[in-house]
Amino acid sequence: MSSAGSLDAEMTTRDYVRVLFRQKAVILTAMAAVLITVAVGLKLRTPVYEATVKLLISAEKQVEAPYYQELIGSRNTEIALTQSEIVTSNPVLERTVRALQLSKRPLDDEKPFASLLKRRLIDLTTSRAQARLAKLSPPQQQLILFRKAVERLKSHVTVEPIRDTNLFTISVRDVNPAGAAIIANVVSRSYLMFDMEQQLAELQLKYGDKHLAVTQMRDNIAAMTERLGGGPISDLEAIGPASVKIVEQASMPLEPVGPPEPLLFLLSTAMSAFLGVMLAFLFEYLDPTVTSPQDITAGLRLPFLGSIPRRSFVDRPLLQDARPDTRYVTCYRQLGDQIARWVTEKGVRSLLVTATLPSEGTTTVVANLGHYLASSAKLNVLAVDANLRDPLLKRVLHLAEGPGLVEMLENHTPLKQVAQNGVTPLAAVSAGSPARNPLTL
């Protein structure tokens, strides 16, 4: 009988609770594994702050150019998406990297904001990166560091159009909250400068280099270049002559992005408990062993009379030699009482005690149950050792040498001549002489 069969039967709330208690090791292991993984993951996660700049696509400027006239009245999603791609283009981001000298930042600039565990990982990765850079020439090192800074900045910049408006946002994430605000402002101003450079190119093609509009646009670009430090600028400078206006400059964020760690740990605890329960029922369904009395009654449709626990090293095998207050003796008494009542009610005259594997203690069970039924239940009990390959009842009950079951079957020896009183008042029949072929008997 398997537990799968018991699960297929109708289960009550008590059965479900019993499964949880039986598989508590699986549940606790699953919860511990998930919680440890989450705890390590949280320790390896450095808090990241996000600063946001809000911009307006207006297509309005101080001087006219045919390219920007086409945008007027055509404010739609495609324009916003186009401008979003321009923000994350290399010309804009490279200008930001040069202005803030991001390529000269230490390779372990995240270390002051990281946990102790993450710092060790940062030290390891930094040492490996420095070892690779040491093999290159200084110009190659500068080029690689510059490109890495650009790619890193590109991965930290997010542009999102605001639905049903001509607005979009530029968000920058960084482990340093003040650094996130500075980088977000510089990226937005670099984007404005890129826009003004496009206008300058249009004006030069139309009016030439000496025109007043061209000179004015050059002055505006130069003034914006001086403001690339990341500090706040006036509203007039934010509006400027570009077709894109800065509506709201970035300020230093106060809280990191993402849910707080206590909430994540609480959610992971709930999910780990759910996973543990699911695994418990899966293991219970796949477990082919009999693990409870309910498995016997549900699978075999047979009454369950009792069970005998594993004998500890302090328990004596036979009841007459064991302490009467131990659980080992108590279980034998309960099982003996159930069998005595059952055989009396059903009129049963014989019981078979057998095992599926060697050394399961069948002989000890026969001796103890026979002794209890004979001494306490006052039944006439005869214990017969039918284990002809490895007979042990004679040694357990200290029976004398003599004929036994083999002689009764082969020579028809009377029962009175083979029955012995090993442990009074229990009568017993040993296996007798070793049988050459037990199957023939």
Summary of the structure (lengths in Angstrom):
residues: 441
radius of gyration: 43.6
end to end distance: 30.4
largest distance: 136.7
contacts: 1234
relative contact order: 0.11
helix: 56%
strand: 9%
